[in-house]
């Protein structure tokens, strides 16, 4: 399941793309438009800046903006930054230890196929696909 962190991050990225006028967009404006707590967005934005999805500037004229064009972002990179792995089972998560039952697991092929479908779906979707201009 995708948490509010992942869902809100996508909404913020859409907001930044739709309201891009070549300047930083204040967090309070994003919070108002998206009806998300400014305090919660501060936490999310900190992770998005650290992850290289957006740049931020403080002070007068500060705020946030995208680092790249909307068509250069895939939804899976946004979700994986905010959620960690979106794999359906722990044994398929990147960096996980190999399951000792891997050779005997009758469900591994099911989870592997499901994982591939989800990954391919979100990888094929660009931020620009969600932006209405």
N, C-alpha and C positions, 0 to 999 in steps of 0.2 A: 504494500500500500504506500502511496506517495503521501508524505506528510504535508502540513501547512507550509513548512520551510520550502519544500520543492515547488509547491503550487504558487506560493507568494513570490518566489524568485522569478518564476516564469512571468507572472503578472507584472512585476517590476520591470523586467527586461522589455516586455511589450510596451509598457508605459514610457520607458526611456526612448524606445525607438519611435513611437508615435509622436512624442513631444520634443524630438531633437530639433533644435534650432541653432546648433553649433555652440551652445553654452551649457554650463552645468545646470542641472535641474535640482532645486532644493528638495530635500527629503520630505519636508512638510507638505509640499505640493503633491508628491507621489502618494504619501500617506492619505491625504484627503481624497484624491481621485480614486484610489484603490480601496478606501475604507478599511485600512489596516493600521493598527497601532504604530505610531511613530517609534515608540520604544522597541517594539518587536522588529520593525524594519531596520533600526540601527544595528541590531545583532546580525540580521541577514545581510545587510549591505557590507558590514565588516568582512564577512566571509567571502562575499562576491568580489570585493576589492582584492583581498588576499589571494583569491583564486584566479585573478586576472580577467574576470568577466567585465568589470566596470572600473572606471577611475573615479576618484573622489577628490574634492578640494574643500577645505574648510574656510571659514571666514565669509566676508561679504562677497557675494557672487559665487559662493561655493555650492556644492551639491554633488550630483553624480551624472555620469554619462557613459555610454557604451564605449568600449575600447576599439570595437570593429563595427563593420556594417552588419545589419541584421541578418543578411543572407550568409554570413560567415559563422554564425552560431548554430550548433545543433542542439536540440532539446536534451539529448542524452548528456552532453557536457554540462549543461546547467543542472540537470537532475543529479548527476553523479557528484558534482561538487557539493550540492546541498544535502543530498541524502546519503552519500557514501554509495555503496553498491545498491543496485536495484535488482539484483539477482534474486530469484524466488526461493532459493535454498542456500544455506551457508557454504556448502561444498563447492558451489560454482562461483562464489564471490572471488574477485581477484585478490590474490595474496593469501587465500585461505589454505590451510593445510589439507593435503589430500586425505580424503576419508579412507579409513582402513577397510571399509566395506565396498569401496569403489568397484572392485572386480566382481562382486557378487550382487551389486545393487540392481534390482529389477526395475527401479523407477528412474534411474539416472538418465536414460535416453529421453524420457518424458520431460524431466526438468531441464535438460540441456536444450531440447527443442523449444520449450516455452521461453527459456532465457534468450535464445537466439531471436525468436519472434519479437519479444519486447525490445531487445537491444536494436534490432534492425528497424523497428517501427520508430523509436525515438531518434535514432541516428539519421533516419531519412527525413525527419521533420526539421525544418529550419525556423529560426525565430521569425524570419520574414514571412513565413507561411501564416503566421498568426496576427501579423500587423495589418491593420486596416487604415489605408491612407487614401 
